[in-house]
């Protein structure tokens, strides 16, 4: 689908350019080129794939040519050199790209580099193609020669750099500077158009080691032509271990840089500031004030007149500097960090190393950490990147490993950041090191700190001002992973054992209380244990089921880490947390085994107690998790332990719930009639207890079994009966799920419009609840309906949207179905290679899950691909295997479809008698099921009879 979007964006760009809107055309080309991910169709071979690749590369080069033509006309040439270099590396013999790069380099004064580009492509064209550069490229070369031959002393042409001024003490530019395109472009754009009324002030703030000075210095070197009078760099030592540089001393250094004699510099701060403003008035000067300690330090150092620009770097926000423009510098994106490390290590091949992404993650993308590790690798060229990653993974003190052998100690850099903190902020930072993840909500942080949320918020604000934490969302904070490791080490050093345990106890009490309230709000009818640990009593956290669901979606990863930490020292908290989270895990995941591990541990913990009810609930939670993960045999063994426990403690609702689990296991194993019987037994128990929510669930489960047995009318009746009870239990999630299943029954009878209406209602409800897994199922079902109505491109769009969610939530069960349907849609779009790839992946997942129900449908799809490319023997084998499996598991509709396909192939083989027998069986099954395919199969059967009736 990226390829389809690429083509659409290129078409819109052409249309915009034809209409005279060059800016929009360039923006559309930016979007299109952003979709390009390197070599297309990797992993696919064959004539079709190679032909498609050639076509795609040709379209990509055409788009690049249009982009280069517009970009060189509309954009700052400084911003184009990097992208043009990258594009030329992809297509090194492209003369048009080379011409754009040469003219851009020349426009920025880098004529020597432009000459090198010309000579390189000239040599490549001769060696690889036996030809010389074209006329346009040769004219660009003549322009370079004319510039190089200009006599000394002649005035520079427009676009050339001004002569180097005398007052320039900038540090050398950073040759391996990488990324920061957005921040750099914003800084350069603003600095090239300084305020006409006052000095322009830019503040770059961020945590230690994030690259503030590197960005400021790199930008300053690209602004030399804009500020010809002075370009000054002053180190303010805000992170100095002893003391920052005071303004009095700083002004002395700045005035000396402007050639003011030391004996002429006034002796008061006010007079020095006045003289500094006087000497910079009327000039175009750029000043970098590096590593500022605070706004009071820098305020006297800012010139007063227009035409000057000051760039300040600081770990603090400096929000009290009126009129300043602020850039909050975060760690780079992962791709930029990967490219940064490869460049710093001077090993471009490192980009392909499987360990590189892991190393970047272990450094949490912090540029200083990446530079230190790159330097270390350069010092040990015999080491593999895997060895370095292993050292970081196994280290008890990762920060010490990162800074080993370097004069730039990462721990010392972080320690300086603590120096300016108040005592409460310092104590808070240390205690936050005991939180199991570097992200946390205000309420959790307040519990860790031991303060009410109001006072806690003020302390957190101070930490944010010093770039020790970030607040990406209101009341939600993050700490860089390396800072969190540093905070944890300080907690281990500074906190006594009693305080250490008290911090963890407050944190776990908070999370257990929040989980319990969210569970009761989101799942009011869930069968649960009574709260076993008193709530801290901090008031109501959630005002709706939707708010509780959103809280879990946000906190999911944190909650798993908290529960894992609790298992070490607070076993009872951990078991209670596992139970409180069971409903959320069931509805929202994650379904990657982490929930199973937690529930299995809870079972072991409960087994040590004299509490059979607690053990029964722990086993029931574990069974539900095993069902979600497709571990049917494990779930069967677990449910065999659960049922007797609930019966022994006379827990009727628990017994009914266990029968529902047993029915779901049998359903997943393809035993639909047995599953239906278990759900009917559970329904009787719920009715006896007057448990309306349980009754509605069982009615829907029975209807689901009817749907799987292709008894569509019975399924419709059952789902409608369940939906009639749903308002009395006020469960939006169940209504959404049942509407989705009801849509499947209507689809089975051919009522597609009604089915699609129900599906979109279900999607809306699930999205409101934040139930992404259920939303993905509905999106996939919409795709299936679109496919039934021959809208295959629309079907692919919905399937891909569903697949993204299923992979994010690790929902392999539904991923198998979506891949199967996606493969079928690709086949209809005449892409058999993509179709076979998706169908094969679906079959692999189905086999891993032991999913008998899916195999016939997938095998039919694989047979269809074989048939499309005239591999009839392979197709027939797939169809016959599908018939065999469907017959064994009572899958009537799948059997009829596979038989019909065998019939079509036998007609093609001129084996009319066999075809007739297969169509007769297919027609009979389809008529019994009352499905619309019966008419199609009957027509095929009729065609097997010759005019004379033979």
Residue pairs with C-beta under 8 A, 6 or more apart in sequence:
1 796
1 797
1 800
2 35
2 37
3 40
3 56
4 793
5 32
5 35
6 32
6 35
6 36
6 59
6 63
7 59
9 28
9 29
9 31
9 32
9 35
10 28
10 29
10 32
10 59
10 62
10 63
10 66
12 28
13 24
13 25
13 26
13 28
13 29
13 32
13 63
13 66
14 25
14 66
16 22
16 24
16 25
16 28
17 25
17 66
17 70
22 70
22 73
22 74
23 74
25 66
25 70
26 67
26 70
26 71
26 74
26 75
29 63
29 66
29 67
29 70
30 67
32 63
33 60
33 63
33 64
33 67
36 60
39 53
40 52
40 53
40 56
40 57
41 49
41 52
41 53
41 56
41 833
43 837
44 833
44 834
44 837
46 833
48 832
48 833
49 833
61 91
61 94
64 87
64 91
64 94
64 97
65 96
65 97
68 84
68 87
68 96
68 97
68 100
69 100
71 80
71 83
71 100
72 80
72 100
72 103
72 104
76 188
76 189
76 192
77 104
77 107
77 108
77 159
78 108
78 188
78 222
79 181
79 185
79 188
80 100
80 104
81 101
81 104
81 105
81 108
81 110
82 181
84 97
84 100
84 101
84 104
85 101
87 94
87 97
88 94
88 97
88 98
88 101
88 117
91 97
92 121
92 124
93 121
93 124
93 125
93 128
93 129
95 121
95 125
95 133
95 134
95 136
95 137
96 136
98 117
98 118
98 121
98 137
99 136
99 137
99 140
101 114
101 117
102 114
102 117
102 118
102 137
102 140
102 141
102 144
103 114
103 140
103 143
105 111
105 113
105 114
105 117
106 114
106 143
106 144
106 147
106 159
107 159
108 159
108 161
109 159
109 160
109 161
109 225
111 144
111 147
111 148
114 144
115 144
115 148
118 133
118 137
118 140
118 141
118 144
121 133
121 137
122 132
122 133
125 131
125 132
125 133
126 132
132 138
133 141
147 157
147 160
156 162
161 224
161 225
162 224
162 225
162 228
163 228
164 224
165 228
165 229
165 230
165 231
167 229
167 230
167 231
167 232
167 257
167 258
167 259
167 285
168 224
168 230
168 231
168 232
169 231
169 232
169 233
169 257
170 217
170 220
170 221
170 231
170 232
170 233
170 288
171 217
171 233
173 217
173 218
173 221
174 214
174 217
174 218
176 343
176 344
177 214
177 218
178 336
178 339
178 340
178 343
178 344
179 332
179 333
179 336
179 337
179 339
179 340
180 211
180 215
180 218
180 332
180 336
183 204
183 215
183 327
183 329
184 215
184 218
184 219
186 327
187 202
187 204
187 215
187 219
187 311
187 327
188 219
188 222
188 223
190 200
190 202
190 325
191 200
191 202
191 219
191 223
191 226
191 286
191 309
191 311
192 223
192 226
194 200
194 306
194 307
194 308
194 309
195 306
196 306
197 306
198 304
198 305
198 306
198 323
199 302
199 303
199 304
199 305
199 306
199 307
199 308
199 309
199 310
200 308
200 309
200 310
200 325
201 302
201 309
201 310
201 312
201 321
201 323
201 324
201 325
202 309
202 310
202 311
202 312
202 324
202 325
202 326
202 327
203 312
203 313
203 314
203 317
203 318
203 321
203 324
203 325
203 326
203 327
204 212
204 215
204 216
204 311
204 312
204 313
204 314
204 327
204 329
205 212
205 313
205 314
205 315
205 316
205 317
205 318
205 326
205 327
205 328
205 329
205 467
206 212
206 315
206 328
206 329
206 330
206 467
207 315
207 366
207 417
207 467
207 468
207 480
207 483
208 239
208 315
208 368
208 413
208 414
208 416
208 417
208 467
209 366
209 367
209 368
209 369
209 410
209 413
210 329
210 330
210 331
210 366
210 367
210 368
211 329
211 332
211 367
211 368
212 313
212 314
212 329
213 290
213 291
213 313
214 367
215 329
216 288
216 290
216 311
216 313
217 233
217 288
219 311
220 231
220 233
220 286
220 288
220 311
223 231
223 286
223 309
224 231
226 284
226 286
227 284
227 285
227 286
227 308
227 309
228 284
229 283
229 284
229 285
230 257
230 258
230 280
230 283
230 285
230 286
230 287
231 285
231 286
232 254
232 257
232 285
232 286
232 287
232 288
233 287
233 288
233 290
234 250
234 253
234 254
234 257
234 287
234 288
234 289
234 290
234 301
235 245
235 290
235 291
236 244
236 245
236 250
236 289
236 290
236 291
236 292
236 293
236 297
236 298
237 243
237 244
237 245
237 291
237 293
238 244
238 291
238 292
238 293
238 294
238 297
238 314
238 315
238 316
239 291
239 315
239 413
239 416
239 417
240 416
241 412
241 416
244 292
244 293
244 297
245 297
246 297
247 269
247 273
247 296
247 297
247 298
247 299
247 300
247 301
248 269
248 272
250 289
250 297
250 301
251 265
251 269
251 272
251 273
251 276
251 300
251 301
252 262
252 265
252 272
254 276
254 287
254 301
255 265
255 272
255 275
255 276
255 279
256 262
256 265
258 279
258 280
260 275
260 279
265 272
265 275
266 272
266 274
266 275
269 300
272 300
273 300
273 301
276 300
276 301
276 303
277 303
277 304
277 305
280 303
280 304
280 305
280 308
281 303
281 304
281 305
282 305
282 307
283 305
283 307
283 308
284 307
284 308
285 303
285 307
285 308
285 309
286 308
286 309
286 310
286 311
287 301
287 303
287 308
287 309
287 310
287 311
288 310
288 311
288 312
288 313
289 298
289 301
289 310
289 311
289 312
289 313
290 313
291 313
291 314
291 315
292 298
292 312
292 313
292 314
292 316
292 318
293 314
293 316
293 420
294 314
294 316
294 318
294 420
295 316
295 318
295 320
295 321
298 312
298 318
298 321
299 321
301 310
302 310
303 310
312 318
312 321
312 324
315 417
315 466
315 467
316 420
316 465
316 466
316 467
317 326
317 328
317 464
317 465
317 467
318 324
318 326
319 326
319 465
330 470
331 337
331 364
331 365
331 366
331 367
331 480
332 340
332 365
332 367
333 365
334 357
334 360
334 361
334 365
337 360
337 363
337 365
337 367
337 370
338 351
338 356
338 357
338 360
339 351
340 367
340 370
341 350
341 356
341 359
341 360
341 370
341 373
341 374
342 348
342 350
342 351
342 356
344 370
344 371
344 374
344 375
345 374
345 377
345 378
346 374
346 378
347 377
350 356
350 385
353 385
353 386
355 384
355 385
355 386
355 388
355 389
356 385
358 389
359 373
359 385
359 388
359 389
359 392
360 370
362 389
362 392
362 393
362 398
363 369
363 370
363 373
363 392
363 402
363 482
364 480
364 481
364 482
366 480
366 482
368 408
368 410
368 413
369 402
369 410
369 482
372 402
372 403
372 406
372 408
372 410
373 388
373 392
373 402
375 406
376 388
376 404
376 405
376 406
377 383
377 385
377 388
379 405
391 401
392 398
392 401
392 402
395 401
397 485
397 489
398 482
398 485
399 410
399 411
399 414
399 482
399 485
399 486
399 489
400 411
402 410
402 482
403 409
403 410
403 411
410 482
411 486
414 482
414 483
414 486
417 466
417 467
417 468
418 426
418 429
418 468
420 466
421 429
421 462
421 463
421 466
421 468
422 462
424 459
424 462
425 459
425 462
425 463
425 466
427 449
428 445
428 449
428 451
428 456
428 459
428 460
428 463
429 463
429 468
429 487
429 490
430 487
430 490
430 491
430 494
430 495
431 448
431 449
431 450
431 491
431 495
431 503
432 440
432 445
432 448
432 449
432 469
432 479
432 484
432 487
433 484
433 485
433 486
433 487
433 488
433 489
433 490
433 491
434 448
434 488
434 491
434 495
434 500
434 503
434 504
434 507
435 444
435 445
435 448
435 484
435 507
436 558
436 561
436 562
436 564
436 565
437 557
437 558
437 561
437 562
438 478
438 479
438 480
438 481
438 483
438 484
439 476
439 477
439 478
439 479
439 557
439 558
440 448
440 476
440 477
440 558
441 475
441 476
441 477
441 555
442 453
442 456
442 457
442 460
442 475
442 476
442 477
443 453
443 475
443 510
443 514
443 538
443 541
444 507
444 510
444 511
444 558
445 456
445 460
445 477
446 452
446 453
446 455
446 456
446 457
447 506
447 507
447 509
447 510
447 536
448 503
448 506
448 507
449 456
449 459
450 502
450 503
450 506
451 459
457 475
460 469
460 471
460 477
463 469
464 470
464 471
464 477
468 479
468 483
469 477
469 478
469 479
470 477
470 478
470 479
471 477
472 478
476 554
479 487
491 500
491 503
495 503
501 569
504 565
504 569
504 570
505 570
507 562
508 562
508 566
508 570
508 573
508 577
509 533
509 535
509 536
509 573
510 536
510 538
511 559
511 562
511 577
512 533
512 573
512 576
512 577
512 580
513 535
513 536
513 538
514 541
514 551
515 559
515 577
515 580
515 581
516 531
516 535
516 580
517 535
517 540
517 541
517 542
517 548
518 541
518 542
518 548
518 551
518 552
518 580
518 584
519 526
519 528
519 548
519 580
519 581
519 582
519 583
519 584
520 528
521 542
521 544
521 545
521 547
521 548
522 545
522 548
522 549
522 552
522 583
522 584
522 587
523 583
523 587
524 545
524 729
524 730
524 731
525 691
525 693
525 694
525 729
525 731
526 583
527 617
527 653
527 654
527 657
528 579
528 580
528 583
528 617
529 579
529 613
529 614
529 617
531 576
532 572
532 576
533 572
533 573
533 576
541 551
542 548
542 551
545 732
545 769
546 768
546 769
546 770
549 584
549 587
549 588
549 769
549 770
549 771
550 770
552 559
552 581
552 584
552 588
552 770
553 588
553 770
553 772
556 584
556 588
556 589
556 590
559 577
559 581
560 590
560 594
560 598
562 577
563 574
563 577
563 578
563 581
563 598
564 598
566 573
566 574
566 577
567 574
567 601
571 605
572 605
574 598
574 601
574 602
574 605
575 601
575 602
575 605
575 606
575 614
575 618
578 598
578 599
578 601
578 602
578 618
578 621
579 602
579 617
579 618
579 621
581 595
581 598
582 599
582 621
582 624
582 625
585 591
585 595
585 621
585 624
585 625
585 628
586 624
586 625
586 628
587 733
587 771
587 773
587 774
588 770
588 771
588 772
588 773
588 809
589 595
589 628
589 773
589 809
589 810
589 811
590 809
590 810
591 628
591 629
591 773
591 809
591 810
591 811
591 812
592 810
593 629
595 625
595 628
596 622
596 625
596 626
596 629
596 631
599 618
599 621
599 622
599 625
600 622
602 618
602 621
602 622
603 615
603 618
603 619
603 622
605 618
606 614
606 615
606 618
607 615
609 615
612 645
612 648
612 649
613 645
613 649
613 651
615 645
616 642
616 645
616 646
616 649
616 651
616 654
617 654
619 638
619 641
619 642
619 645
620 642
620 646
620 654
620 657
620 658
620 661
622 638
623 635
623 638
623 639
623 642
623 658
623 661
624 661
626 632
626 634
626 635
626 638
627 635
627 661
627 664
627 665
627 668
628 813
629 812
630 668
630 812
630 813
630 848
630 849
630 850
630 851
632 665
632 668
632 669
632 850
633 850
635 661
635 665
636 665
639 658
639 661
639 662
639 665
642 654
642 658
642 661
643 655
643 658
643 659
643 662
645 654
646 654
646 655
646 657
646 658
647 655
652 685
652 688
652 689
653 685
653 686
653 689
653 691
653 694
655 685
656 682
656 685
656 686
656 689
656 691
656 694
656 698
657 682
657 694
659 678
659 679
659 681
659 682
659 685
660 678
660 679
660 682
660 694
660 697
660 698
660 701
662 678
663 675
663 676
663 677
663 678
663 679
663 682
663 701
663 705
664 675
664 701
665 675
666 672
666 674
666 675
666 678
667 675
667 701
667 704
667 705
667 708
668 851
668 853
669 850
669 852
670 852
670 853
670 889
670 890
670 891
672 705
672 708
672 709
672 890
673 705
673 709
673 890
675 701
675 705
676 702
676 705
676 706
676 709
679 698
679 701
679 702
679 705
680 698
680 702
682 694
682 698
682 701
683 694
683 695
683 698
683 699
683 702
685 694
686 694
686 695
686 697
686 698
687 695
692 725
692 728
692 729
693 729
693 731
693 734
695 725
696 722
696 725
696 726
696 729
696 731
696 734
697 722
697 734
699 718
699 719
699 721
699 722
699 725
700 718
700 719
700 722
700 734
700 737
700 738
700 741
702 718
703 714
703 715
703 716
703 717
703 718
703 719
703 721
703 722
703 738
703 741
703 742
703 745
704 715
704 741
706 712
706 714
706 715
706 718
707 715
707 741
707 744
707 745
707 748
708 853
709 890
709 892
710 748
710 892
710 893
710 929
710 931
712 745
712 746
712 748
712 749
712 929
712 930
712 931
713 745
713 749
713 930
715 741
715 742
715 744
715 745
715 748
716 742
716 745
716 746
716 749
719 738
719 739
719 741
719 742
719 745
720 742
722 734
722 738
723 735
723 738
723 739
723 742
726 734
726 735
726 738
732 765
732 768
732 769
733 765
733 766
733 769
733 771
733 774
735 765
736 761
736 762
736 765
736 766
736 769
736 771
736 774
736 778
737 762
737 774
739 758
739 759
739 761
739 762
739 765
740 758
740 759
740 762
740 774
740 777
740 778
740 781
742 758
743 754
743 755
743 756
743 758
743 759
743 762
743 781
743 785
744 755
744 781
746 752
746 754
746 755
746 758
747 755
747 781
747 784
747 785
747 788
748 893
748 929
748 931
749 930
749 931
749 932
750 931
750 932
752 785
752 788
752 789
755 785
756 782
756 785
759 778
759 781
759 782
759 785
760 782
762 774
762 778
763 775
763 778
763 779
763 782
766 772
766 774
766 775
766 778
767 775
772 805
772 808
772 809
773 805
773 806
773 809
773 811
773 814
775 805
776 801
776 802
776 803
776 805
776 806
776 809
776 811
776 814
776 818
777 802
777 814
779 798
779 799
779 801
779 802
779 805
780 798
780 799
780 802
780 803
780 814
780 817
780 818
780 821
782 798
783 794
783 795
783 796
783 797
783 798
783 799
783 802
783 818
783 821
783 822
783 825
784 795
784 821
786 792
786 794
786 795
786 798
787 795
787 821
787 824
787 825
787 828
790 828
792 825
792 828
792 829
793 829
795 821
795 825
796 822
796 825
796 826
796 829
799 818
799 821
799 822
799 825
800 822
802 814
802 818
803 815
803 818
803 819
803 822
805 811
806 812
806 814
806 815
806 818
807 815
812 845
812 848
812 849
813 849
813 851
815 842
815 845
816 842
816 845
816 846
816 849
816 851
816 854
816 858
817 842
817 854
819 838
819 839
819 841
819 842
819 845
820 838
820 839
820 842
820 854
820 857
820 858
820 861
822 838
823 834
823 835
823 836
823 837
823 838
823 839
823 842
823 861
823 865
824 835
824 839
824 861
824 864
826 832
826 834
826 835
826 838
827 835
827 861
827 864
827 865
827 868
832 865
832 868
832 869
835 861
835 865
836 862
836 865
839 858
839 861
839 862
839 865
840 862
842 854
842 858
842 861
843 855
843 858
843 859
843 862
845 851
846 854
846 855
846 858
847 855
852 885
852 888
852 889
853 889
853 891
855 882
855 885
856 882
856 883
856 885
856 886
856 891
856 894
856 895
856 898
857 882
857 894
859 878
859 879
859 881
859 882
859 885
859 898
860 878
860 879
860 882
860 894
860 897
860 898
860 901
862 878
863 874
863 875
863 876
863 877
863 878
863 879
863 882
863 898
863 901
864 875
864 901
866 872
866 874
866 875
866 878
867 875
867 901
867 905
872 905
872 908
872 909
875 901
875 905
876 902
876 905
879 898
879 901
879 902
879 905
880 898
880 902
882 894
882 895
882 897
882 898
883 895
883 898
883 899
883 902
885 891
886 892
886 894
886 895
886 898
887 895
892 925
892 928
892 929
893 925
893 926
893 929
893 931
895 925
896 921
896 922
896 925
896 926
896 929
896 931
896 933
896 937
897 922
897 933
899 918
899 919
899 921
899 922
899 925
900 918
900 919
900 922
900 933
900 936
900 937
900 940
902 914
902 915
902 918
903 914
903 915
903 916
903 918
903 919
903 922
903 940
903 941
903 944
904 915
904 940
906 912
906 914
906 915
906 918
907 915
907 940
907 943
907 944
912 944
915 944
916 941
916 944
916 945
919 937
919 940
919 941
919 944
920 941
922 937
922 941
923 934
923 937
923 938
923 941
926 933
926 934
926 937
927 934
